Structure formats: structure tokens, C-alpha cells
Amino acid sequence: MYLADSRGTKATVAPDTRPGRRPAAVPSTVLALGAVSLITDVSSEMVTAVLPLYVVTALGLSPLGFGLLDGINNGVGALVRLAGGHLADRGGRRHKVVAGLGYGLSALCKPLLLLAHTLPVLSAVLAADRTGKGLRTAPRDAMISLATEPAHRGRAFGVHRAMDTTGALLGPLVAFAVLRATVDGYDAVFAVSGCVAALGVLILLLFVPRRVTRADAVRRPERPPALRDSLALLRRPELRRLTVCAALLGLTTVSDSFLYLLLQREGNLPAHLFPLLPLGTAAFFLLLAVPLGALADRVSRRRLFLAGHGVLLLGYGLVLAPWHGVPAVIAVLVLHGTFYAATDGVLAAATAGVVPARHQGAGQALVGTGQALARFACSLAFGAAWSLWGGRTALAVTAAALAVSAVVSAFVLRGTDETSATTDEVSP
């Protein structure tokens, strides 16, 4: 179904938003974006599953070197995310175009990993891949927000994240199979990853609408938002508080790669099982993303976000506990997956509720950038702390800091309104 604005431009509206029909909790646009994310995550997680072991064992990097590599790449993606969100909004909500550029760039980078046998080359390729991820993330989340009724955003983001996580679940399995079946395993993983990423771009081009908006959000055209307009969103108290807390908690969230390296060492797992560790996280993320997203719609998205970090703190405590082995490893992965289910899509849904429709890309980017830059700093600090003090001591310090950050964030977010931008979305 299409609606025309005053310029005659057609805006895509989900068929189930027509008069007389009850709007779907999960529009078809969200499902299409979920399929793209699923396929792309298979590709990305194939690389992510083997990368820590590849750079530490095959390339001989120290934990500090890997922390520097991981942190810089996350920082690049974070900065580009802000640009991607702003460009998507400024282009008349052409979020698909910007997202497509991001997906395409990441797909091109996967085969280039075949040539990355030194730290500078590997850093450049991974930085380009993170640039693609940064470009696509905010426009994609903006499309989900714009296509979904505000009351169902938690569920919609939960469905998307569940589909995304299905890819994260399949990616390490494919990487594990390729490593076991080939002689030159790492290069084979990178080659297969590139082919899968190209398929994801094709699905985006064919099945995701060019422009996405709800029928109740169609309104007369306005001037494209300038960069200062996007940055001025932080003047909104609700968005500012959310951004500050996301960044504060990100400063004390250990990179997945470091956590898996600690688990592999503390649990004395064979190296060939390392690519399977993300499966535990992905499996429970997949199981809980939708129910926790729906729960966030009924209760408080911010409280669930904070509770998720409490679950992560329990996971850190288990890693530091004196008992180890397979059961402990499984328990940590369960808590890790629950943490992501309670925070990832929930934070995006909370952000959508305090940002006007015409600034959804920039709003999502501001919160995501703050969180990603904080995690960039955490990767650098944790890598240095591991090299100086050892992994267990570094994790103990981070866990203590996470506990303090959670208490501070709970105070900052106390009594805030989660729907303060609702009227802005439909007003002329």
C-alpha cells in the first residue's frame, strides 16, 4: 500500500496498516530486515568466531595487541554509525540506501581477509568492515521503528534480534565445519563468509521497501535535518539520560572475544572448540529475545535494560568463581545470552520512544555511538589490564566497576518517561 505526501512522493506503508485492519505487531518490513540480518550475521559470526584465535595463535598477537585491534575497530564503527544515521535522515528517510551501502561494504571486506596476514593490513580490512556495520546499524533500526506501532516496538526489535541471532548461532557452526573439513581452514572460512554476505545484500535489495513509514506518521515534508539538528537531540533530557547510561554501562562491558578467551582458558577447553563458545550465547539470546522484548513493552524497557546488566554481572562472577569445567562454561554462556536478550533490542526500542520520527536514524546512532565508543575504551583498557595483571584480575576490576555503573544508571533513569516523543512523531 502507498500513501503520497504533498510532493507526490510515494511512501511505503505495511499492508496491515490500512483502515479497518488491526496493525500487525511485527510488520513484514521487520521480517525482511530480520532475514537480511540473519544471513549477514552468518557471514560476520563465521569471522568473529575464529578471529581471536587467528590473531593470537596464527599471527602471534598479545592480548594487548588484540585489545588494541578490537577496540580501534569498534571505535571506527561507532563514529561511522553517527554519520550513517544522520545521512539516512537527511536524505528524506532513505534509510535503505545508506543501510545497503553498509551491508555492501562489509560484504566486500570478507574476501579481503584472505590477504590480511599482517597486523596493519588486518586492521585496515576490519576497520572497513566495521565502517560498513556502522553505516547500516542506525538506518536499519530506524526502519524497524518507523514501520512498527510504538506499543509493539519491543516485540518487533525482539523478533529482529532473534532472527539476527539465528545467524549468530549458525555462523560459528559453519566456521567450525569449515575448519574441520579443510586444510587451510582460516582462508576457507573467510571465502565462504564473503559469499554468504553477498546473499544478504541481494535480499535487502529485493525485499526491503525503499521507504518505510507508518500511516499515522505520514506528514507534510520538512527541510532535511542538518547535523546540528541531529546533535541537538541530546538536549532532550530522556535521550540524554539514556545515552549517558548506555555509555557508562558500555565502559564496563567486556568484549565478547575477551570473555570467550577467558572461558576457553579457565575451562581448559580444546582450541578446536573455541568457535563453538558463541553458540551458547546465541542460543539463549535467540530463545529469550522475543519474550523479553514483549515484556519490555508491558513493563519498563529501561528497567529491563538495567536488569540485563545485572545478569551480566552474575556471569562475570561465575567466571571468577573457583569451580570450573564445562558446566560453569555453559552457565556463563546462558547468562551472557540472557544479557543480550534483555539489552540489545530493548535499548533500541527505548531510544525509539524518545526520538521524533524524522530523527530516528540520528537518535539511534547517538545512543549506539555512545555505547560503542565506551566499549571501544573498555576493550583497550581490558587488554592492557590483562597484559599487566592477568585475565582474572582484569575481569574482577571490571565486574566491580559494572556494579557501580549499574547503581548510578538506576539513579539517573529513575522516574523517566519512555514515550516522550510520541506526539512529535505524528505532529505536522
Salt bridges, closest charged atoms under 4 A:
ASP5 OD2 - ARG7 NH2 3.33
ASP89 OD1 - HIS95 NE2 3.09
ASP129 OD1 - LYS110 NZ 2.85
ASP141 OD1 - ARG140 NH2 3.12
ASP141 OD1 - ARG161 NH1 3.22
GLU149 OE2 - ARG214 NE 3.93
ASP216 OD1 - ARG214 NE 2.84
GLU222 OE2 - ARG219 NH2 2.91
GLU222 OE1 - ARG358 NE 3.49
ASP229 OD2 - ARG223 NH1 2.89
GLU238 OE1 - ARG302 NH2 3.91
ASP256 OD1 - HIS336 NE2 3.26
GLU266 OE1 - HIS324 NE2 3.58
GLU266 OE1 - ARG392 NH1 3.41
ASP297 OD1 - ARG301 NH2 2.67
ASP344 OD2 - ARG161 NE 3.47
GLU418 OE2 - ARG302 NH1 3.91
ASP424 OD2 - ARG236 NH2 2.70
GLU425 OE2 - ARG153 NH2 2.73
GLU425 OE1 - ARG214 NH2 3.43
